[in-house]
Amino acid sequence: MSPASPLRIDVQGGEPRRLRLEVPSDVEYVGEAVELIARHCLTGILSPRRVLFNLRTALAEALTNAIVYGNGEDAAKVVRVQVELGRDAVRIRVSDDGAGFDPAAPPDPTRPENLRREDGRGLFVMRHLVDRVDFNDKGNTIWLTLQAG
């Protein structure tokens, strides 16, 4: 983490252990935020492979979507991340200040007419890398759950 970085993680003990982080609405911070969170998730709840690939990739997609589509890269807004490290799962909540969206609306990127599109793959990727994906009713908060193992 660079000395000028605004990223500061708040760690709360107890069961489940919780981490909180606010990320500026700038995609330049996605990699740093993902690495900061991933380091705290190497606790034995998930295998190192699931943290280093599944968690990092899914979280990067969720953060990028929240920054670009949710907050419109508006510097006055932040993306809030909360991680719960339980005994049998890691649950990550990513919330933005946007109007939300319908998670059923993005087209299936595996259909022939969508194969050449450059967008619409993030949600598909997340759903295949984590055990569960949930949204709030508004569509501006996503929960990514990775079961222990």
N, C-alpha and C positions, 0 to 999 in steps of 0.2 A: 504494500500500500504506500503510495507516495505521500510525503509530508503534507501536501496541500489538499489531499483527498477529503471530501466531505463525508465519506462513508465511515460510519462508526456503528458497530454492532452492539446491541444491548443484550446481555445474557442474564436470564433469570433462572435460578436453580429450582429445585423441587421436581415433582413428577407430574406431568412431563416437563422436562427442561424446555425453556422457550428462548428463542432468539428473535430480536426485532431489528429491522434495518429500514431506513428510508433512503431511496435511490432517486437522485435528480432525474428529471425527464430528458436525459441525454444518453443515447445509445453508447457513448464512450465509456460509461460506467458499468455496463452490463458485465463484461468480463471480470472486472475487479469485484463486483458484488457477488457473482457466482462463485469465484474462488474463495472469497471470505466465508461465505455460507458453507461451501463444500468442506473446508478445513474443519469447521465445527461439527460436521456430520460424520466425520471419520471416527466414530465412537464405538463401533462394533455392532450397532443396531442393523446397519446395512453392510453388505460386503463392500470392500474397497472398489470393486468393479462397478457396482451399482451406483456408488457415490461419484466415481470419476467419470462415468459415461452417462448413465440414465439420469441421475439427479442433475448433473451439470447441464446436460443438453436440454432437458425439459424446463429447467429453471431459466436458462438463457432464452428459450422461446417465449416463456410466459412474461419475463421482464421486457423483452423487446416488443412484444405485442402490446403490453400495458403502456410502454413509453410512446411507441409510434402511433398505435391506433386509439388507445384509451385516452392518453393525455395529449396527443397531437404534438409531441415533443415541445410542449409549452414549459419553458424554464421556470414558470411560477408554480408549477405543480410537481408533486413527487409521487413515486410509487412506493407503497408500503408493503414490506415483506415480513411475515411472521412464520417462524419455523417451530414446530413442536416435535421434540425428540422424545418419543414415548418408548416403552419397553418393547413393543412389537411393531412399531411403524414410525416413519418420519412423515409429517404432514406439513405442507408448505402452502401458505396463503399469500397470494399476490393481489393487491388491490390498487386500482388507479382512480382518478377523479373524473373519468369520462362518463359519457351517457350510457355506456354498456352496449351489449349486442346480444343477439340470439345465437347461442352456441350451436344450434341445429342449422343455421343459415349457410355457413361456409360450404361450398361445393366439395364433393368427394374428389380428392386429387388423383385417385386411381382410375377414374372413369376416362375413357379415351379422349373425350373432348376437353378434359382438364389437364392432360399430361404435360402440355407445353407451357402452362401457366407458371409464372414465377412466384405467385402468392398462393395462400390458402393451404399451405402444408404444415404450418406450425402446430395447429390444434391436432391434426392427424398424427404428427410425430409425438406430441405429448401423450396422446391416448395410447400409443404403442410402447412408450418407455416407462410409464408408471402404472401402478396397479389400479388407480382410481382417479378420475378427473371429475370435479364437481364445480358448479357455478352458483352464485347467488341469483336471485330472481332478476335483478337489474342487468346482470351480465358484465359487471365491472370488477368482480372478484372471482378468482379461480383458486381451487384447492387441488393440490397434487399430492397424492398419497402413495408412498412406497412402503410396502410391507417388509418386515424383517426377513432376512434370509440371505 
